[in-house]
Amino acid sequence: MQEVTGSSPVSPTTPGVADPGSASGPAPTWSLFVGAWAAISLVLLWIARDFVFGAPMYEWADFAANALQIDRAKHFSELLGNYSRFNFHHPGPAFFYVYAASEVLFHDLLGVAAAPMNAHLLGSILLQSAFIAGAAVALASLPLIEDRRRFLAAAALTAMIVLTLAQHPELSIWPPYVLVGPMLAFLAATTAVATGDSRFLPLAAVSGVFLVHGHVAQVLIVVPLALAAYVALRPRGRALHHIAAAAIVAIGLLPIAIDTISSRPSNLSLILQAAHGSQRTLSQAVAYSLGFLEFPTWTSPPLSLSLRPVLGNVWPSLVLAGLVVLTALVVLRRRGLRRAELRRPALALYGVLLLAGGLAFVWALEQYGPPYAFNSFFVYALLVFGAMPLVIVVSRRVPAAVSAALLLLLVVLLPQPATLLRDPAAQALGSTMQGLDVGTDPILLQFDDADWGDAVAVGIQLERRGARFAADARWKFQFGIDHAYPGPAWPAATAFRTWRVERGSDGLIRLVTAISPTIPSHAARSVVVPVAGASAART
């Protein structure tokens, strides 16, 4: 195989790169990855079994808005990521195409998922498991690892503890949560690349593309880290690794480029219009960042920006985090970091951790609006990664069987996380609409602003029934431009049969449906379709 010019190829004796055949080096990468992926998938699917393989799940609010985009991805017509409350879409649709493929495979063809949302969750868990497995393989390849089995078992236990405290973000398809898996893979892959192992360039590229597609702020983290790791590679290794990574990045940029060229205004222009300078003080950004040591979830109120109260709450966790990071550094230094083959991976590990943490802090400075935790849920991957130096040290003395037994106990005894939930009213709505005659006339959804989440839940059910529908153009980011009225697909003089979506004080969703089509704002007789359901909190 032709090597990249400019430096010598990596060999088993190159300092900083373990011999793949040695006792402490990595097993064949693909076999180790497949085994880890299978094991992680089984564990996560067991935890989420009632939701993945149970009764049909029906989308509402953000989940329903995303499902409309997944449906477009199913027909290869989606170029954008999920909507932002700041009136643009996040850069790309990578996650949506995975969910669309999952819907086709697990719901349409195999029938193992009772509804499309169940299939989306199944596909997401397999995707997150793949990223976590990739991270495990990358970290297990570091020359710092003395016993691969012990390390992998201890790392799995540590990751499970952190992710359990965070209410298992890897088990959700909510966009702020799905960044955790690719972020962990990206941090591990860039560490391996910076150590001199070009085999993990494709993993860094894939996880980086998913991060950037998933949230606009990830450009701030992915690009500097990727460049730093690649410079540290200097570059060397097999040319195939470099070519594969470049091809993955090019594919990731393709939908962004197509939208930029073909749309007016383009999504990229909307993102740039929303750009701004720093919105928070250093003290506020520190308070926001430290707030994640309390493990907020998607139902948590905005985080506090007052540093003193936050420190009062999190100082024990902060001390523990400091001990985790620094103790490992002290132990590693005493045990031979003066050897070049160990010094480089240690520097890479801590360098990636410090650079990623610093860039996450810059993002905390740049945010504007209420300090919601969901703006930075990827930080949970940083917490897992930050524990890895200590895991490397401790795993040398803890038998793999002990870590595996504790992990099994944790998985069996813990209840299903709050990340997994059904909105009872939305489930009743979805069930009722399966037998509802939607007719052939175009439908205009009307609703109060507070009820938009219920209206978009109606919209995705209409979409799957093949009904033509629209909503007020103010909601084009949630429903899509193809469902905006007035808009390109719906001239102002279109006659609609109106459906009004209401959620009463009793928590029940009702559809007030017109009997005959009219031009909107004209009077029309209507009937009420009650949908039984219990009250549920909106997101």
C-alpha positions in Angstrom: 0.0 0.0 0.0 1.4 3.4 -1.0 2.3 5.5 2.1 1.5 9.2 2.4 4.6 11.1 1.3 6.5 13.4 3.7 7.3 10.9 6.5 8.0 7.3 7.1 5.2 4.8 7.6 4.0 3.7 11.0 5.5 0.4 12.1 5.1 -1.8 15.1 8.3 -0.4 16.5 7.4 3.3 16.0 7.5 5.0 19.4 4.0 5.8 20.7 2.3 3.1 18.6 1.7 -0.3 20.1 2.3 -3.5 18.1 -1.1 -4.8 17.1 0.1 -8.3 17.8 1.5 -7.6 21.2 -0.1 -8.6 24.5 -0.7 -5.0 25.4 -1.5 -3.7 21.9 -5.0 -3.7 20.3 -6.6 -6.8 18.9 -7.5 -6.7 15.2 -9.5 -3.5 15.1 -12.6 -4.8 13.3 -13.1 -7.9 15.4 -12.7 -5.9 18.6 -15.1 -3.3 17.4 -17.8 -5.8 16.3 -17.6 -7.6 19.7 -17.8 -4.3 21.6 -20.7 -3.0 19.5 -22.7 -6.3 20.0 -22.1 -6.2 23.8 -23.0 -2.5 24.2 -26.0 -2.8 21.9 -27.4 -5.8 23.9 -27.0 -3.9 27.2 -28.6 -0.7 26.0 -31.4 -2.6 24.2 -32.1 -4.5 27.4 -32.4 -1.2 29.3 -34.8 0.3 26.7 -36.6 -3.0 25.8 -40.1 -1.9 26.8 -39.8 1.2 24.5 -38.0 -0.4 21.6 -40.0 -3.6 21.4 -43.1 -2.7 23.3 -46.3 -0.9 22.3 -46.3 1.7 19.5 -44.8 5.0 20.3 -46.2 8.2 18.8 -44.2 11.4 18.4 -45.1 14.8 19.7 -43.4 18.3 19.8 -39.7 18.1 18.9 -40.0 14.4 18.2 -42.8 14.9 15.7 -41.1 17.8 14.0 -38.0 15.6 13.6 -40.2 12.8 12.3 -41.4 15.0 9.5 -37.7 15.5 8.5 -37.0 11.8 8.9 -39.9 11.1 6.5 -38.3 13.4 3.9 -35.0 11.6 4.5 -36.8 8.4 3.8 -37.5 9.8 0.3 -33.9 11.2 0.0 -35.1 14.8 0.0 -33.8 16.1 3.3 -30.7 18.4 3.4 -31.1 20.0 6.8 -30.6 19.1 10.5 -33.2 19.6 13.2 -34.7 23.0 13.7 -33.4 25.6 16.1 -35.5 28.0 18.1 -33.4 30.8 16.6 -35.0 30.3 13.2 -32.5 28.1 11.3 -31.8 24.4 11.1 -28.7 22.8 12.4 -26.2 22.0 9.6 -27.0 18.5 8.4 -29.3 15.5 8.2 -26.9 12.6 9.1 -28.9 11.4 12.1 -32.2 11.6 10.1 -30.9 9.3 7.4 -29.9 6.7 10.0 -33.4 6.9 11.5 -35.0 6.7 8.1 -33.0 3.6 7.2 -34.0 2.2 10.6 -37.7 2.8 9.9 -37.4 1.1 6.5 -35.6 -1.9 7.9 -37.1 -2.5 11.4 -40.6 -1.2 10.8 -41.5 -1.5 7.1 -39.6 -4.7 6.2 -38.9 -6.7 9.3 -41.8 -5.5 11.5 -39.8 -5.8 14.7 -40.7 -2.2 15.7 -44.4 -1.6 16.3 -44.3 2.0 15.0 -41.8 4.3 13.2 -40.7 6.0 16.4 -39.8 2.6 18.0 -37.7 1.9 14.9 -36.0 5.3 15.2 -35.1 4.6 18.8 -33.7 1.1 17.8 -31.6 2.6 15.1 -30.4 5.4 17.4 -29.3 2.9 20.1 -27.4 0.9 17.5 -25.7 4.1 16.2 -24.8 5.3 19.7 -23.5 1.8 20.6 -21.3 1.9 17.5 -19.8 5.2 18.5 -19.2 4.1 22.1 -17.7 0.9 20.7 -15.5 2.9 18.4 -14.4 5.0 21.4 -13.6 1.8 23.4 -11.4 0.4 20.6 -9.6 3.7 20.1 -8.7 4.0 23.8 -7.8 0.3 24.1 -5.3 0.9 21.3 -3.2 3.3 23.4 0.2 2.0 24.6 -0.8 3.1 28.1 -3.1 0.1 28.3 -1.4 -2.9 30.0 -4.4 -5.3 30.0 -7.1 -4.7 27.4 -9.8 -6.8 29.0 -9.4 -5.2 32.3 -9.4 -1.7 30.8 -12.5 -2.3 28.6 -14.5 -3.8 31.6 -13.6 -0.9 33.9 -14.2 1.7 31.2 -17.7 0.2 30.5 -18.5 0.3 34.2 -17.3 3.9 34.5 -19.3 5.0 31.4 -22.4 3.3 32.7 -22.2 5.1 36.0 -21.7 8.5 34.4 -24.5 8.0 31.8 -26.8 6.6 34.5 -26.3 9.8 36.5 -27.1 11.7 33.3 -30.3 9.7 32.8 -28.9 7.8 29.8 -28.7 10.3 27.0 -27.6 7.5 24.7 -31.1 6.1 24.9 -32.8 9.1 23.4 -33.5 10.4 19.9 -33.8 14.0 21.2 -31.2 16.0 19.2 -29.3 17.5 22.2 -28.8 14.0 23.7 -27.7 12.2 20.6 -24.4 14.1 20.5 -23.0 12.2 23.5 -22.0 9.0 21.6 -20.3 10.7 18.6 -18.5 13.2 21.0 -17.1 10.3 23.0 -16.0 8.6 19.8 -14.5 11.8 18.4 -12.5 12.5 21.6 -11.1 8.9 21.7 -10.3 8.8 18.0 -8.5 12.2 18.0 -6.5 11.0 21.0 -5.4 7.8 19.0 -4.6 9.9 15.9 -2.6 12.3 17.9 -0.6 9.4 19.3 0.3 8.4 15.8 -2.3 5.8 14.9 -3.9 6.7 11.5 -6.3 3.8 11.7 -8.7 6.0 13.6 -8.8 8.8 11.1 -12.1 7.5 9.6 -13.7 7.2 13.1 -12.7 10.8 13.8 -14.2 11.9 10.5 -17.5 10.0 10.9 -18.0 11.1 14.5 -17.0 14.7 13.6 -19.5 14.8 10.7 -22.3 13.6 12.9 -21.4 16.2 15.6 -21.4 19.1 13.1 -24.6 17.9 11.4 -26.2 17.6 14.8 -25.5 21.1 16.2 -24.0 24.2 14.8 -21.8 24.9 17.8 -19.9 21.6 17.2 -17.9 23.3 14.5 -16.2 25.3 17.3 -15.0 22.0 18.9 -14.6 19.6 16.0 -12.5 21.7 13.7 -9.8 22.8 16.2 -9.5 19.3 17.7 -9.4 17.6 14.3 -6.7 19.9 13.1 -4.6 19.6 16.2 -4.8 15.8 16.1 -3.9 15.7 12.4 -0.9 18.0 12.9 0.3 15.7 15.7 0.0 12.8 13.3 2.5 14.7 11.1 0.8 13.1 8.8 1.8 9.5 8.5 0.2 6.1 8.3 -1.5 4.3 5.5 -2.8 6.4 2.6 -6.1 4.5 2.7 -6.9 5.9 6.2 -6.3 9.5 5.0 -8.3 9.0 1.8 -11.2 7.4 3.7 -11.4 10.2 6.2 -11.3 12.8 3.4 -14.1 11.0 1.6 -16.2 10.9 4.7 -15.8 14.6 5.3 -16.6 15.4 1.7 -19.8 13.4 1.9 -20.7 15.2 5.2 -20.2 18.6 3.5 -22.3 17.6 0.4 -25.9 18.3 1.8 -24.7 21.6 3.3 -23.1 22.6 -0.1 -26.3 21.6 -2.1 -28.5 23.6 0.2 -26.2 26.6 0.1 -26.2 26.6 -3.7 -29.8 25.8 -4.3 -31.8 27.6 -1.5 -32.6 31.2 -1.1 -32.0 32.1 1.7 -29.7 29.1 2.4 -29.6 27.6 5.8 -25.9 28.6 6.1 -26.9 32.2 5.6 -29.5 32.0 8.3 -26.9 30.5 10.7 -24.5 33.3 9.9 -27.2 35.9 10.5 -27.8 34.4 13.9 -24.1 34.6 14.8 -23.1 36.9 17.6 -20.4 37.9 20.0 -19.9 36.6 23.6 -23.0 36.9 25.6 -21.9 35.9 29.1 -19.2 36.9 31.5 -16.4 34.5 32.6 -18.1 34.0 35.9 -21.4 33.1 34.3 -19.8 30.7 31.9 -18.0 29.0 34.8 -21.2 28.7 36.7 -23.0 27.3 33.7 -20.2 24.7 33.0 -20.0 23.6 36.6 -23.8 23.1 36.7 -23.3 19.9 34.7 -21.8 18.3 37.8 -25.4 18.2 39.1 -26.4 16.2 36.0 -29.3 18.2 34.7 -31.8 16.5 32.3 -34.1 17.7 29.6 -36.8 18.5 32.2 -34.4 20.6 34.3 -35.0 24.4 34.6 -32.4 26.7 33.2 -29.0 26.4 34.9 -27.9 29.1 37.4 -25.4 31.7 36.2 -24.5 32.8 39.8 -21.1 31.3 40.6 -21.3 31.3 44.4 -24.5 29.2 44.7 -23.3 26.8 42.1 -20.0 26.2 43.8 -21.9 25.7 47.1 -23.8 22.9 45.4 -21.2 21.2 43.3 -17.9 21.6 45.3 -17.8 17.9 46.4 -18.3 16.8 42.8 -15.7 19.3 41.7 -13.1 18.0 44.2 -13.8 14.5 43.1 -13.4 15.4 39.4 -10.1 17.0 40.2 -8.9 14.0 42.1 -9.9 11.7 39.2 -7.9 13.7 36.7 -4.9 14.6 38.7 -4.4 11.2 40.6 -4.1 9.4 37.3 -1.5 11.9 36.1 0.6 11.5 39.2 0.5 7.7 39.0 1.2 7.6 35.3 4.2 9.9 35.8 5.7 7.7 38.5 5.3 4.6 36.4 7.3 5.5 33.4 6.1 8.6 31.5 9.7 9.4 30.9 9.6 6.6 28.3 8.8 8.2 24.9 6.4 5.5 23.9 4.2 6.3 26.9 4.8 10.0 27.1 3.2 10.7 23.8 -0.1 8.9 24.4 -0.4 10.5 27.9 0.2 13.9 26.4 -2.4 13.2 23.7 -5.0 12.0 26.2 -4.7 15.0 28.5 -4.2 17.4 25.6 -7.4 16.4 23.9 -9.2 16.6 27.3 -7.9 20.1 28.0 -8.5 21.4 24.5 -12.0 19.9 24.3 -12.9 21.3 27.8 -11.6 24.7 26.8 -13.6 24.8 23.6 -16.7 23.7 25.5 -16.1 26.6 27.8 -15.9 29.0 24.9 -19.3 27.7 23.7 -20.6 28.4 27.2 -19.4 32.0 26.8 -21.0 32.3 23.3 -24.5 31.1 24.1 -27.3 33.5 24.4 -30.8 33.2 25.7 -31.8 31.2 28.8 -29.0 29.0 30.0 -30.6 25.7 29.2 -28.6 22.6 29.9 -29.6 21.0 26.6 -27.4 23.4 24.8 -24.4 21.4 26.0 -25.5 17.9 26.8 -22.4 16.7 24.9 -20.5 17.6 28.1 -21.5 14.2 29.5 -19.1 12.6 27.0 -16.4 14.9 28.3 -17.1 13.6 31.8 -16.8 10.0 30.7 -13.6 10.8 28.7 -12.2 12.7 31.7 -12.4 9.6 33.8 -10.4 7.5 31.4 -6.9 8.3 32.7 -7.9 7.0 36.1 -9.6 4.0 34.6 -6.4 3.2 32.8 -4.5 3.2 36.1 -7.1 1.5 38.3 -7.9 -1.2 35.7 -4.3 -2.5 36.1 -5.3 -3.8 39.5 -9.0 -4.6 39.2 -9.9 -7.9 37.6 -12.1 -7.7 34.5 -14.6 -10.1 36.2 -15.1 -7.7 39.1 -15.9 -4.7 36.8 -18.2 -6.9 34.6 -20.1 -8.2 37.7 -20.6 -4.7 39.0 -21.8 -3.5 35.5 -24.2 -6.4 35.3 -25.6 -5.6 38.7 -26.0 -1.9 37.8 -27.9 -2.8 34.6 -30.2 -5.3 36.2 -31.1 -3.3 39.3 -31.6 0.2 38.0 -35.0 1.4 36.8 -35.6 2.6 33.2 -34.3 6.2 32.9 -36.5 9.2 32.6 -35.0 9.9 29.2 -37.4 7.2 27.9 -41.0 8.4 28.2 -44.3 8.5 26.4 -46.6 11.5 26.4 -49.9 9.8 27.3 -52.1 12.3 25.4 -49.8 12.1 22.3 -50.1 8.3 22.4 -53.8 8.5 22.6 -53.8 11.0 19.7 -51.6 8.7 17.5 -53.8 5.7 18.3 -57.0 7.5 17.5 -55.7 8.9 14.2 -54.9 5.4 12.9 -58.6 4.9 12.4 -59.6 8.4 11.5 -60.8 9.2 8.0 -58.5 12.0 6.8 -60.3 12.4 3.4 -58.7 13.7 0.2 -59.1 17.4 0.7 -56.0 19.4 1.8 -56.0 20.1 5.5 -54.9 23.3 7.3 -53.9 22.8 10.9 -54.9 25.6 13.2 -53.7 25.9 16.8 -52.7 28.3 19.5 -48.9 28.8 19.9 -48.9 26.8 23.1 -50.4 23.8 21.3 -47.9 23.6 18.5 -46.4 20.4 19.9 -49.8 18.7 19.6 -50.4 20.1 16.1 -47.1 18.8 14.8 -48.0 15.4 16.3 -51.1 15.5 14.2 -49.0 16.6 11.2 -46.7 13.6 11.2 -49.7 11.2 11.4 -51.3 13.0 8.4 -48.0 12.7 6.5 -47.8 9.0 7.1 -51.4 8.6 6.0 -50.5 10.3 2.7 -52.8 13.3 3.5 -51.9 16.8 2.1 -51.7 19.4 4.9 -50.2 22.7 5.8 -49.7 25.0 8.9 -49.2 28.7 9.3 -45.9 29.8 7.7 -44.7 31.1 11.0 -44.1 27.4 11.9 -42.1 26.5 8.8 -39.1 25.4 10.8 -41.1 22.9 12.7 -43.4 21.6 9.9 -41.0 22.2 6.9 -41.3 24.7 4.1 -43.3 22.1 2.1 -46.1 22.4 4.7 -46.0 26.2 5.1 -49.1 28.2 4.3 -48.9 30.5 2.4 -45.8 29.1 0.8 -44.3 27.5 -2.3 -46.5 24.5 -2.1 -49.7 26.3 -1.0 -50.8 29.5 -2.7 -52.8 31.9 -0.6 -56.1 31.1 -2.4 -56.0 27.4 -1.6 -59.2 25.9 -0.2 -58.6 23.8 2.9 -60.6 21.6 5.3 -59.4 23.1 8.6 -58.5 21.0 11.6 -58.1 22.9 14.8 -55.9 21.2 17.4 -56.6 22.0 21.1 -55.4 20.7 24.4 -57.8 21.5 27.1 -57.2 22.1 30.8 -58.1 18.5 31.4 -55.0 17.5 29.4 -57.0 16.0 26.5 -56.3 16.8 22.9 -59.2 17.6 20.7 -59.5 17.9 16.9 -62.1 20.3 15.6 -62.4 19.3 12.0 -64.3 21.2 9.3 -66.8 19.2 7.3 -66.1 20.9 3.9 -63.1 22.8 2.5 -63.1 26.6 2.4 -60.5 29.3 1.9 -59.0 30.0 5.4 -60.8 32.6 7.5 -64.1 31.7 5.8 -66.8 30.2 8.0 -67.3 26.4 7.9 -69.3 23.8 9.9 -67.2 21.6 12.1 -67.2 18.5 14.3 -65.2 17.7 17.4 -63.1 14.6 17.6 -62.2 14.0 21.2 -59.0 12.1 21.9 -58.8 10.4 25.3 -55.5 10.9 27.1 -54.0 11.9 30.4 -52.2 15.2 30.9 -48.5 15.3 30.2 -45.8 17.9 30.5 -44.7 19.5 27.2 -41.0 20.0 26.3 
